[in-house]
Amino acid sequence: MTRGWKIALGWVKAHAGNWGNEVVDKLAKKAAINKTIPESYSKIPKSVTINEIEEESLRKWQKIWTQITKGKTTKEYFPEVTERLTMKLHLTQNLRAILSGHGKSKEYLHHYKIIGDPTCPCGEGAQTTEHVIYGARDYLKREKE
């Protein structure tokens, strides 16, 4: 039961003359030697606590990731935060640009009125990131021949 208390935890240099620290230290020592005080905690390994905190953080991150409207292109590639975290990616400047939708494709440049025509050199539609990755393979093969 709380009584309007606000509890904050913080590090205080040991025995630095801090009045509150001195009081807490005396009370802790008194409680430690008093065998009549029942334990009111369960002994949980640190690793369990860390895992629970990490899992809760990932749940919160995923909820925010799902709800936020920004990062649409990146979300298409990585809809699940946990899946992305398990991948070993070497994130170069070009890969980050592609995954974020800022890959300087003709579609991107056309959107910002830098060029007039967004058509891919393969002639099969606008040169979007997806088109370059998935759709222009045949064109690239022909160019190599």
SULWO-V430809 format. One record per backbone hydrogen bond with DSSP energy under -0.5 kcal/mol. NH is the residue of the N-H (numbers start at 1). CO is the residue of the C=O. E is the energy in kcal/mol with one decimal. If there is no record, write none. Layout:
nh: {NH NH}
co: {CO CO}
e: {E E}
//
This chain:
nh: {7 8 16 19 22 23 24 25 26 27 28 29 30 31 32 33 34 35 37 38 44 48 49 50 51 52 53 54 55 56 57 58 59 60 61 62 63 64 65 66 67 68 75 76 77 78 81 84 85 86 87 87 89 91 92 96 97 98 99 100 101 102 107 109 110 111 112 113 114 115 120 123 127 128 132 133 134 135 135 136 140 141 142 143 144 145}
co: {5 6 13 17 18 19 20 21 22 23 24 25 26 27 28 29 30 33 34 36 42 45 45 46 47 48 49 50 51 52 53 54 55 56 57 58 59 60 61 62 63 64 71 72 73 74 79 80 81 82 83 84 87 89 90 92 93 94 95 96 98 97 127 105 106 107 108 110 109 109 125 120 118 126 128 129 130 130 131 131 136 137 138 139 140 141}
e: {-0.6 -0.5 -1.2 -0.5 -2.4 -2.2 -2.4 -2.4 -2.1 -2.4 -2.5 -2.1 -2.3 -2.5 -2.2 -1.4 -0.8 -0.9 -0.9 -0.6 -1.0 -0.6 -1.7 -2.7 -2.5 -2.4 -2.3 -2.6 -2.7 -2.4 -2.4 -2.4 -2.2 -2.4 -2.8 -2.8 -2.2 -2.4 -3.0 -2.6 -1.9 -2.6 -2.8 -1.3 -1.2 -2.5 -0.5 -1.7 -2.1 -1.2 -0.7 -1.0 -0.9 -1.0 -1.5 -2.5 -2.0 -2.3 -2.9 -1.7 -1.2 -2.5 -2.0 -2.7 -2.6 -2.3 -1.5 -2.0 -3.1 -0.8 -3.0 -2.3 -3.2 -1.8 -2.4 -2.3 -3.3 -0.7 -1.7 -2.0 -2.3 -2.4 -2.3 -2.3 -1.5 -1.1}
//
